């Protein structure tokens, strides 16, 4: 058994995606292979969301370099890395502010 659950939910704040996952456990729809596949996907999706959220809040040097190298041709010095860290943070914030459609699930 995994240390982390593949699905967590709050009964007082159920989301439609969670309800769809719970339906898979109903006797009429129960399919072990489908549940195992969903469990794996949910596990990794949850972990990836956490990593992305952390990178958006506090971009790591590797994350900043990934983007800096795509727009800057020179050597990424520590001073330049610091400047691009600020630029990446502002770009992420601006992108999120400019995005008008967010999934509710």
N, C-alpha and C positions, 0 to 999 in steps of 0.2 A: 504494500500500500504506500502511496505517496505521502510525504510529510505535509504537503499543502493540499487543501481540498481543491477540486476542479471547479466547484460551483458553490458560491456563497450568496445568500440573499436575505433580505429583510422582509418579513411578512407584512410590515406596515408600509413598505415602499417597494412594491413589486413592479418590475418593468416588463414590458411585453416580451422582450427577448428572453428574460428569465422564465416567464410563463411557458414560452415555446420549448425551452430546455426541459422544464419539469414535465411537460406533456409526454416526453419520451419515456418516462417511467410508468405511465399508465399501462395497465394490463393489455389494453387493446392495441397499443403502439410499441410495446416493449420489444426491443431488438438489441441484444448485447453488443453486437458489432457496431451498430450506430451509436450507442451510448459510449463505448470505448473511444470511438473516433471523435465524438463531441467532447469527451472529457479531455482528451489530449489537446485538441484545438483550444478549448477554453483555458486550460492550464497555461499554454504558451502565450496565448493572446493576453491573458491577465499579466503575465510577467513582462511581456513586451510593452504593454501600456504603462506599466510602472517605470520601466527603463526610459521610455520616451518622455514621460512626464518629468522624470528627474533631469533628463538632458535639456528639456525646454526650460525648466526652472533654473538650472545651474549647468550650462554647457561644459562638458569636459574638454580638455585640450584636443583630444582626438576628434571629437565632434566638430569643434571649431575649425580644425585643420582640414577636415573633409570638405567643408564649404569654402574655406579661404583658398585652397588650392585650385578650386574651380573658377575663381574670379581674379586671382592674383598670381602672376607668373614668377615672381621673385622668391627668394628664400624667406620662410616664415620664421622671423626672429622672435625672441620673447616679447619685445616691445610690440611688434606687429600682431602677435598672438593675442596680446592684451587688447589691442584696438579691435581686432576682429571678434573677440569674445563679446565686447560691448555691441558691436554691429549685429552679430548673430542673435543676441538677446533681443535687441530692438526689432530685428527683422521677424523673429518668431512672434513677438508681441503684436507687431503690426499686421502680420498675416492672420493671426487669430482674430484680431479686431475687425479686419476687412472681410472675414468669412462670415456670411450671413446664414448659412444652412449648417446646422449641427445635428447629427443623429441623436435621437433621444434615448437610444438603448446603450 
